[in-house]
Amino acid sequence: MLTPEFRDQLLAESPGGTVVLTLFQGQIIGITPAQWETYYQEMETKLKAPSNNAEAVRRAAMGGYVEVVLDKQGRIQIPTHLRKSGRLERDIVLVGVGRRFEIWDKDRFEALLEQSHEDVSEELARANIALPF
């Protein structure tokens, strides 16, 4: 179930409550139809000769594409093909990531949080991104 804040934000951008679910880097993501349209147009027009990796990302995203509608309580049905491709077992975690959300298998997400990650402060500094903490 989406949090009320995220649900309200989504409904402001997609009044009918339609959400696009698809695959990105092995995860199920949720975005608005307008975000999908922008992504789709850019992938089709800007990538003239995509690398094998870019083509694989495009194939997974377009192959996983499905539109779902939020119910009154902010829930969505996750289709079987996405549950399988997203490796969802039993319990799931919904993670807000900027203007999208990701749907993770709970155990896989907890394992991700336990991993040590490389320091990205130099990469962020090169992009002029200051951390607020």
HUGI-V750165 format. One record per pair of residues at least 12 apart in sequence whose ideal C-beta (glycine too) atoms are under 10 Angstrom apart, sorted by sequence separation. I is the first residue (numbers start at 1). J is the second residue. D is the distance in Angstrom with one decimal. If there is no record, write none. Layout:
I;J;D, I;J;D
This chain:
7;19;9.9, 19;31;7.3, 20;32;6.9, 43;55;9.7, 66;78;9.0, 92;104;6.5, 93;105;7.7, 19;32;7.0, 20;33;5.7, 66;79;5.4, 91;104;9.7, 92;105;6.3, 93;106;5.1, 18;32;7.7, 19;33;8.1, 20;34;9.4, 22;36;7.6, 43;57;8.6, 44;58;8.8, 68;82;9.5, 78;92;8.0, 91;105;7.5, 92;106;6.1, 93;107;9.4, 95;109;7.0, 18;33;5.6, 20;35;7.3, 21;36;9.8, 24;39;9.4, 43;58;5.2, 64;79;9.0, 66;81;7.9, 88;103;7.0, 90;105;7.9, 91;106;3.9, 93;108;8.7, 94;109;9.7, 19;35;10.0, 20;36;4.3, 66;82;6.8, 86;102;9.2, 88;104;7.9, 89;105;5.2, 90;106;7.6, 91;107;7.7, 92;108;9.7, 93;109;4.6, 2;19;8.7, 14;31;9.4, 16;33;8.9, 19;36;9.6, 20;37;9.1, 22;39;9.1, 64;81;7.2, 65;82;9.7, 86;103;6.3, 87;104;8.9, 88;105;5.0, 89;106;8.1, 90;107;8.6, 92;109;8.5, 93;110;8.0, 95;112;9.8, 13;31;9.4, 14;32;4.6, 18;36;9.9, 40;58;9.3, 43;61;7.8, 44;62;9.7, 63;81;8.7, 64;82;6.0, 76;94;9.8, 86;104;7.8, 87;105;5.6, 88;106;9.1, 89;107;7.0, 91;109;9.6, 13;32;4.6, 14;33;5.9, 20;39;9.1, 39;58;9.4, 43;62;8.1, 86;105;7.3, 89;108;8.4, 91;110;9.9, 93;112;9.8, 10;30;8.1, 12;32;9.5, 13;33;8.7, 14;34;7.2, 20;40;9.7, 74;94;10.0, 83;103;9.1, 87;107;9.7, 88;108;8.8, 93;113;9.8, 10;31;9.2, 11;32;9.8, 13;34;6.4, 14;35;9.2, 40;61;8.5, 64;85;6.2, 82;103;8.1, 87;108;6.6, 10;32;6.5, 13;35;8.0, 39;61;7.4, 40;62;7.7, 63;85;8.6, 64;86;8.5, 83;105;9.4, 86;108;9.2, 9;32;9.4, 39;62;9.8, 6;30;9.4, 36;61;8.9, 40;65;8.7, 60;85;7.8, 78;103;6.7, 36;62;9.9, 76;103;9.0, 2;30;8.4, 36;65;7.3, 36;67;8.6, 25;57;7.3, 29;61;8.6, 24;57;7.1, 23;57;8.9, 26;60;8.2, 33;67;6.9, 25;60;8.4, 29;64;9.1, 23;59;9.5, 24;60;7.3, 25;61;9.6, 28;64;7.6, 23;60;4.5, 24;61;5.9, 22;60;7.8, 23;61;6.1, 28;66;9.9, 30;68;8.4, 22;61;4.9, 23;62;9.4, 22;62;7.6, 23;63;7.5, 24;64;8.4, 30;70;9.9, 20;61;9.7, 22;63;8.3, 23;64;3.7, 22;64;4.3, 23;65;8.7, 21;64;7.3, 22;65;4.8, 20;64;9.7, 21;65;7.8, 22;66;7.2, 20;65;6.5, 21;66;5.3, 22;67;9.9, 20;66;7.4, 21;67;7.8, 30;76;7.5, 19;66;9.3, 20;67;5.7, 21;68;5.8, 19;67;7.2, 20;68;8.1, 30;78;9.6, 18;67;5.4, 19;68;5.4, 18;68;7.4, 19;69;7.4, 28;78;6.8, 16;67;9.8, 17;68;9.0, 18;69;5.5, 19;70;6.4, 28;79;9.7, 17;69;5.0, 18;70;8.0, 14;67;9.8, 16;69;6.8, 17;70;3.9, 29;82;10.0, 16;70;9.0, 17;71;8.1, 28;82;5.2, 14;69;9.3, 17;72;9.0, 21;76;7.3, 28;83;8.2, 14;70;8.8, 21;77;9.5, 17;74;8.8, 19;76;6.1, 21;78;6.8, 28;85;7.7, 29;86;9.3, 21;79;7.5, 23;81;9.4, 27;85;9.5, 28;86;4.0, 11;70;7.5, 17;76;9.1, 23;82;7.0, 26;85;8.1, 27;86;6.2, 28;87;9.4, 10;70;7.2, 22;82;7.9, 26;86;7.5, 27;87;9.1, 28;88;7.5, 21;82;5.8, 26;87;7.7, 23;85;5.6, 7;70;6.5, 11;74;9.1, 22;85;9.7, 23;86;6.8, 10;74;8.6, 28;92;8.9, 30;94;8.4, 35;99;6.6, 21;86;9.1, 35;100;7.2, 7;73;8.8, 8;74;9.2, 28;94;9.9, 29;95;9.8, 30;96;9.7, 7;74;4.1, 30;97;9.9, 32;99;8.0, 2;70;6.9, 6;74;8.0, 7;75;9.6, 27;95;8.9, 29;97;7.9, 31;99;7.2, 32;100;8.8, 1;70;9.4, 4;73;9.9, 31;100;4.8, 1;71;9.2, 4;74;7.0, 27;97;9.4, 30;100;6.2, 31;101;8.2, 2;73;9.0, 3;74;7.6, 29;100;5.1, 30;101;4.6, 1;73;6.1, 2;74;4.0, 29;101;6.9, 30;102;7.7, 1;74;5.0, 2;75;7.7, 28;101;9.1, 29;102;5.4, 30;103;7.0, 1;75;5.0, 2;76;7.8, 28;102;6.8, 29;103;7.6, 1;76;8.6, 27;102;4.9, 28;103;4.1, 24;100;8.4, 27;103;7.1, 28;104;7.9, 25;102;9.4, 27;104;6.4, 28;105;9.8, 24;102;8.2, 26;104;9.9, 27;105;9.6, 20;100;9.6, 21;101;9.7, 19;100;9.9, 27;108;9.1, 19;101;8.7, 21;103;7.7, 26;108;9.4, 27;109;9.4, 27;112;10.0, 13;99;8.5, 9;96;9.4, 6;94;8.4, 10;99;9.5, 6;96;5.8, 9;99;8.5, 3;94;8.0, 5;96;8.9, 10;101;8.6, 2;94;6.8, 1;94;7.7, 3;96;7.7, 2;96;8.9, 6;101;6.7, 3;101;9.4, 2;101;7.3
